């Protein structure tokens, strides 16, 4: 994969992470606890956020190796 494409993919992952964390925090403030799987879109759950963080980290590490 081209370095610029990989960098753009990481940017998109981080953008969606930002949105998900906002949704997660909003739910947490309103209800006093984190969302369960049926409370929010599954894309904004804690486990989904963690998976995307791991994926972004892996892509950044690969980009660093490619440079």
ROVEX-596248 format. One line per 3 residues: number of its first residue (from 1); their letters; for each residue x, y, z of N, C-alpha, C. Coordinates in Angstrom, 1 decimal. Last residue first. Layout:
NUM) a) X:Y:Z:X:Y:Z:X:Y:Z ~ ... $
***
This chain:
67) xxx) 8.7:4.1:6.1:9.4:5.3:5.9:10.9:5.0:6.0 ~ 7.7:1.6:6.8:7.8:1.9:5.4:8.6:3.2:5.1 ~ 7.6:1.9:9.6:8.5:0.9:9.0:8.8:1.2:7.5 $
64) xxx) 5.5:3.7:9.8:6.8:4.1:10.3:7.9:3.2:9.7 ~ 3.4:2.2:8.8:3.8:3.4:8.1:5.2:3.8:8.5 ~ 3.2:0.3:10.8:3.6:-0.1:9.5:4.1:1.1:8.6 $
61) xxx) 2.3:2.0:12.9:3.6:1.2:13.0:4.1:0.8:11.6 ~ -0.1:2.7:11.9:0.9:3.8:12.1:2.3:3.1:12.2 ~ -1.5:0.3:11.9:-1.2:1.0:10.6:-0.1:2.0:10.7 $
58) xxx) -1.5:-0.2:14.6:-0.8:-1.2:13.7:-0.5:-0.5:12.4 ~ -3.1:1.9:15.5:-1.7:1.8:16.0:-0.9:0.9:15.0 ~ -5.5:1.3:14.2:-4.8:2.6:13.9:-3.4:2.5:14.3 $
55) xxx) -6.1:-1.1:15.5:-5.9:-1.1:14.1:-5.2:0.2:13.7 ~ -6.5:-0.2:18.2:-5.5:-1.2:17.9:-5.1:-1.2:16.4 ~ -8.7:1.5:17.7:-7.4:2.1:18.3:-6.3:1.1:17.9 $
52) xxx) -10.6:-0.4:16.9:-10.1:0.6:16.0:-8.8:1.3:16.4 ~ -10.9:-1.8:19.3:-10.4:-2.5:18.1:-9.9:-1.5:17.1 ~ -11.9:0.2:21.0:-10.6:-0.4:21.3:-10.0:-1.1:20.1 $
49) xxx) -14.4:0.7:19.8:-13.4:1.8:19.9:-12.0:1.2:20.1 ~ -15.6:-1.8:20.3:-15.4:-1.3:18.9:-14.3:-0.2:18.9 ~ -15.7:-1.7:23.1:-14.9:-2.8:22.4:-14.6:-2.4:20.9 $
46) xxx) -17.5:0.4:23.6:-16.1:0.4:24.1:-15.2:-0.5:23.3 ~ -19.4:1.4:20.7:-19.2:0.7:21.9:-17.7:0.7:22.3 ~ -20.1:2.4:18.2:-19.7:3.4:19.3:-19.5:2.7:20.6 $
43) xxx) -21.1:0.4:16.6:-19.9:1.1:16.2:-19.3:2.0:17.2 ~ -23.6:-0.2:17.6:-22.5:-1.1:18.0:-21.1:-0.5:17.5 ~ -25.5:2.5:18.8:-25.0:1.8:17.6:-23.7:1.0:18.0 $
40) xxx) -26.6:1.7:22.1:-26.0:2.6:21.2:-25.7:1.8:19.9 ~ -27.8:-0.3:23.7:-28.1:1.1:24.0:-27.6:2.0:22.9 ~ -26.9:-2.9:23.3:-28.2:-2.6:22.7:-28.6:-1.1:23.0 $
37) xxx) -24.4:-3.0:24.6:-24.5:-3.2:23.1:-25.9:-2.8:22.5 ~ -24.3:-0.1:26.8:-24.3:-1.6:26.6:-24.5:-1.8:25.1 ~ -22.4:2.7:27.6:-23.5:2.1:26.9:-23.2:0.6:26.8 $
34) xxx) -21.5:3.5:31.0:-21.2:3.3:29.6:-22.3:2.6:28.9 ~ -23.5:5.6:33.2:-22.7:4.4:32.9:-22.4:4.3:31.4 ~ -25.0:7.9:33.3:-24.2:7.6:34.5:-23.4:6.3:34.3 $
31) xxx) -26.5:8.9:31.2:-27.0:7.8:31.9:-26.2:7.3:33.1 ~ -25.1:11.2:30.2:-26.6:11.2:30.3:-27.1:10.1:31.2 ~ -22.5:10.5:30.2:-22.9:11.6:31.0:-24.4:11.6:31.2 $
28) xxx) -22.5:8.3:28.4:-22.1:8.1:29.8:-22.5:9.2:30.7 ~ -23.3:9.5:26.0:-24.2:8.5:26.6:-23.8:8.4:28.1 ~ -21.1:11.2:25.7:-22.4:11.8:25.8:-23.4:10.8:26.5 $
25) xxx) -19.0:9.2:25.4:-19.0:10.2:26.5:-20.4:10.8:26.7 ~ -19.9:8.0:23.0:-19.7:7.2:24.2:-19.8:8.1:25.4 ~ -19.8:10.2:21.2:-21.0:9.5:21.4:-21.0:8.7:22.7 $
22) xxx) -17.0:10.7:21.3:-18.0:11.7:21.7:-19.3:11.1:22.0 ~ -16.0:8.3:20.4:-15.7:8.7:21.7:-16.6:9.8:22.2 ~ -16.9:8.4:17.7:-17.4:7.4:18.6:-17.1:7.7:20.1 $
19) xxx) -15.5:10.6:16.7:-17.0:10.6:16.7:-17.5:9.6:17.7 ~ -12.9:9.7:16.9:-13.3:10.9:17.6:-14.8:11.0:17.7 ~ -13.0:7.5:15.2:-12.7:7.3:16.7:-13.2:8.5:17.4 $
16) xxx) -13.2:8.7:12.8:-14.4:7.9:13.3:-14.2:7.6:14.8 ~ -10.6:9.8:12.7:-11.8:10.7:12.6:-13.1:9.9:13.1 ~ -9.0:7.6:12.7:-9.0:8.5:13.9:-10.2:9.4:13.9 $
13) xxx) -9.6:6.5:10.2:-9.9:5.7:11.4:-10.0:6.6:12.6 ~ -8.7:8.6:8.6:-10.1:8.2:8.6:-10.5:7.4:9.8 ~ -6.0:8.5:9.1:-6.7:9.7:9.4:-8.2:9.4:9.5 $
10) xxx) -5.4:5.9:8.1:-5.2:6.2:9.6:-6.0:7.4:10.0 ~ -5.8:6.4:5.4:-6.6:5.4:6.1:-6.6:5.7:7.6 ~ -3.8:8.3:4.9:-5.2:8.7:4.8:-6.1:7.7:5.5 $
7) xxx) -1.6:6.6:5.3:-1.8:7.8:6.1:-3.2:8.3:6.1 ~ -2.0:4.8:3.2:-2.0:4.3:4.5:-2.2:5.5:5.5 ~ -1.7:6.6:1.0:-3.0:5.9:1.2:-3.1:5.4:2.6 $
4) xxx) 1.0:7.3:1.3:-0.1:8.3:1.4:-1.4:7.7:1.6 ~ 2.3:4.9:0.9:2.4:5.5:2.2:1.3:6.6:2.4 ~ 0.5:2.2:-0.7:1.3:3.5:-0.8:1.2:4.2:0.6 $
1) x) 0.9:-1.2:0.0:0.0:0.0:0.0:0.9:1.2:0.0 $
***
